[in-house]
């Protein structure tokens, strides 16, 4: 039994020493020490110092030791059994399941898109994540700790091969009179010479994009073989993501085919793929100095044109050449020439002929009046060309259908042949031709009386 005077004296000295330091630590930290940790350290000391002399097979009075140290005898026995078996480390605690473990792959996936930690945290909360924001940020830091430096290879193209397009969006300006307005700047840069074309716009619609591209082609005097776009909603029905290609809307794709360039979309969340035009976007900060200095939107457009000329005559930091000089000497002749009848093509896309759907009464509405076409065009679309008071009607393929005189004082304007055809296929289908024509004339007269002035 552990009862010798020498042994109990040693235990008392050890207990006093540990109690002294525990009290000091508690007073300093303002918290109570972990009693089990204290007991573990004492038992480890006793096991090494005391039992090395009396042997590990000596019987131990765990109850007596428990009373001495104010803890459960089973706790002391547990430590002694661990030490006796060769355990010298702190007793391992039962590991709780990690709150972030099941979300690790999802977090890594979102980080590939450069999503900030706070947005990932809010997203995961909706997915059942119960951990804290700090737990998430600590995990992200462990990923970044061993993260390899991202390498970027300079991407260059041959003369006339590529241009890059982007917007500087939602710039806020204040006019001299204090009124505020928002505008955008359309940017296109030729990949080889870095010659740029800038224009201020009030919106970012498809018509505006086509208009800006057309002005750019005239400005350059030619067309690059391909144009790299950001994921513009105005020109795509579906943006490009990992593994998928962008789906362009039909009108824009037809424009590209007719003008003669191939549109390409950069990968979403990969701005380095269009870095040449992104650099130009930074130059737009030069416009901020003109706040409170302009009176009209036309003033702003003039300032952007002047800035365009200025940066095309400045030395480009990437090429150490002046864009205008490099363009004239190396790239201008490499551009695809403007197609024949370029302005006619542009007019058709920028100012397309109005389209109307033919209703079941064989008429379509144009402005405030209705005009007739043959019954076979019911539920189909027709196009209208107005020229000097005459409406020329064509089908969607451009084939001529009929003409009408533009009027403003008659609601319904039927050609007699169209009305007769309509009557013969409705409530007069069993009548003779003469009877149908006679009825059509009376009906036209009634229309004039009811709907005319």
Residue, then its C-alpha position, 0 to 999 in steps of 0.5 A: x500500500x502507498x502509506x510510507x511517510x516519505x511517499x505521503x510527504x512527497x505527495x503533499x509537496x507536489x500537491x502544494x506546488x501545483x495548487x500554488x501555481x493553479x491559484x496564481x493562474x486562476x487569479x491572473x486569468x480570471x478563470x478556474x483551472x481545469x481540475x482534471x488537467x491538474x490531476x493528470x499532471x500530478x499523477x504523471x509526476x508521481x508515476x515517474x518519480x514515486x513508482x520508479x522507486x517502489x515499482x509499478x506493481x505496488x498496490x495503490x489506494x485510489x480512494x485515499x488519493x481521491x480524497x486528498x485531491x478532491x476528485x473521483x478515485x476512478x479518474x486517478x485510476x484511469x490516469x495510472x492505468x494509462x501511464x502504466x500501459x505506456x501512455x504519456x500524452x494527454x488523454x484524447x478527447x472524443x472528436x466531435x463531427x466537424x460542422x464544415x466537413x460535408x461542405x468542403x468540396x462545395x466551398x472549394x467549388x465556389x472559390x474557383x469562381x472567386x466568390x467572397x467568403x461572406x457570400x459562400x457563408x450565406x449560400x451554405x446557410x441555405x444548404x444546411x450549414x450550421x457552423x460559424x462564419x469564422x469556422x468557414x474563414x479558417x478553413x478557407x485560409x488553410x486552403x490558401x496557405x498551400x495554394x500555388x501561385x497562379x500563373x498567367x501567360x501573356x496572350x497575343x494575337x496576329x494583326x487583324x485576328x481579334x478584338x475584345x469588347x466590354x462595358x464600363x457600366x453604370x457610371x454616375x455623373x452630375x451635371x452643372x445644374x446638379x441633376x444626376x444621370x447614369x451612363x455606360x462606355x462601350x469599349x473595343x480594343x484591337x488585340x495586336x495594335x491596342x487601337x481602341x474605340x470608345x463611345x458613351x451610351x445611355x443603355x446596353x440594349x442589343x440595338x446599342x451594341x450593334x450600333x457601337x460595333x458598326x461605328x467601331x468598324x467604320x472607325x477602324x476601316x475594317x473588321x477583325x476576324x473574331x471578337x471576344x465578348x464578356x457574357x453580355x445579356x443583350x447578345x446571348x440567350x445563355x452565357x458561357x460557363x464551365x463546359x458550356x458554350x454561349x448561345x447567341x440570340x438569332x439577331x446578333x448571330x445573323x449580324x455577325x454572319x452578315x458583317x463577317x466576324x466570329x463572336x466568342x465569349x470569354x469564360x465566366x469569372x475569368x477576366x484575365x481572358x480579356x485583359x486588354x480591354x479590362x485595362x482600358x476600363x481603368x482608363x475610364x476613371x479619367x472621366x471622373x474629373x468632369x463631374x459638375x463640368x458638363x451640361x448635356x449628354x452630348x458634352x459627355x460624348x464629345x469628351x469620350x471621343x477626345x479621350x479616345x483620341x488621346x489614349x490612341x496616341x499614348x504609348x501602350x505599356x504592354x507594347x511600348x508602341x503608340x497604338x495609332x502608329x502600330x495600327x497604321x503600320x501593321x494591323x490596318x491592312x490585316x483587317x477584313x474589308x467592310x462588306x459591299x453595301x455595308x451601310x445598307x446592312x447596318x441600316x437593316x439591323x439598326x432600323x429593322x422594318x416593323x413586323x406585325x402579326x396578321x389577325x384572324x380577320x386578315x388584317x394587321x395594325x400599323x399605327x392607328x389603322x388596320x390593313x388587309x392581306x390574303x387569308x393565307x398569312x393569318x397568324x404569320x408575321x409580315x414586314x412593312x416598308x413605309x415610303x412616301x405614304x405607301x405601305x409595301x407589305x412583304x412576308x418574313x422572307x422578303x417576298x412582296x405581298x401587297x401595298x396599301x395607301x397610308x391613311x389616318x381617318x379609316x380604321x379598317x382598310x380592306x382590299x376588296x379581293x381580301x375581304x371577298x376571300x375572307x367572306x367565302x371562307x366564313x359565313x358566306x362559304x355557300x354563296x355565289x361569287x357575285x353575291x359575295x362581291x356585292x356583299x363585300x361592297x356594301x360591307x366596305x361602305x359600312x366600314x367607311x361610315x362607322x370607322x371613317x371621319 
